[in-house]
Amino acid sequence: MKASLFQNGPDSVKLRPMRSNWSHFFINLATALVVAGGLWVYLRPTAAAVRFEPQPSFGEISDVCRLMKARPHWWNALLDAERRWEAPPHLTLAIMWRESSFIADARPLKQGFFSFLPAQRLSSAYGYAQALDGTWAWYLRETTRKGARREAFADAADFIGWYLDRTRRDLALPFEEIFDHYAAYHQGHAGYARGGWRENPVVTTPARDVVRQAQIYERRMSDCMTGYAARQAPVETPAPRPRPPVGRAAAAL
């Protein structure tokens, strides 16, 4: 015999509990959202592929002379950045080597909890120089290079030169202090000034790599790039010439 809704007469009605029905509803809703998110990730329309300059071969990356011969426009871009910001090409190139391995559209890895849900980038770093969105906007404001792109080698080289020059002026770091220059590039000026990075191998290890690679680049560029060693040598300030005598001293002569 089925249980009646009217247990104690028609004036005291007790409805069946609805908790289980709500639980099923939320479970079904969550399942539907997860499935929809997965379908969106795999079936969403993608933008047309943008053609970037291909990454240099391992042999070209290992031998900077071979790299500059294969891509002379890169050498010209490094020289342009040097003329504008006085940043040594071997230092600019070493930072780019460490930051992106010369991959035009390099980005940080994604981090997510589930493989079927959209993951977030660890930072907004992008391009040859791995410039952050905020730092790149700062560069564009200061240099008025409105059309500059982070995936263009010449623009990335100019950005690194600009940042190295800002570091030299703001933190009083000469370009010869490669280790500290990379630390300031990695941590930002405020992070460098705080000094906590000195005990952080995430900063110090790549900084040592950049020092070593910059030294290799400088030696090889001196071998194959005409006049490179002479241009990178410290320029001695000439002694002031004596002023010519004037007045009575000149008449006495």
LINFENPE-V628279 format. One record per helix or strand of 3 or more residues. SS is the DSSP state (h for helix, s for strand). FROM is the first residue (numbers start at 0). LEN is the number of residues. If there is no record, write none. Layout:
# LINFENPE-V628279
ss;from;len
SS;FROM;LEN
SS;FROM;LEN
This chain:
# LINFENPE-V628279
ss;from;len
h;18;25
h;57;5
h;63;7
h;71;14
h;88;12
h;132;11
h;152;19
h;177;17
h;195;4
h;200;24
h;227;5
h;247;5
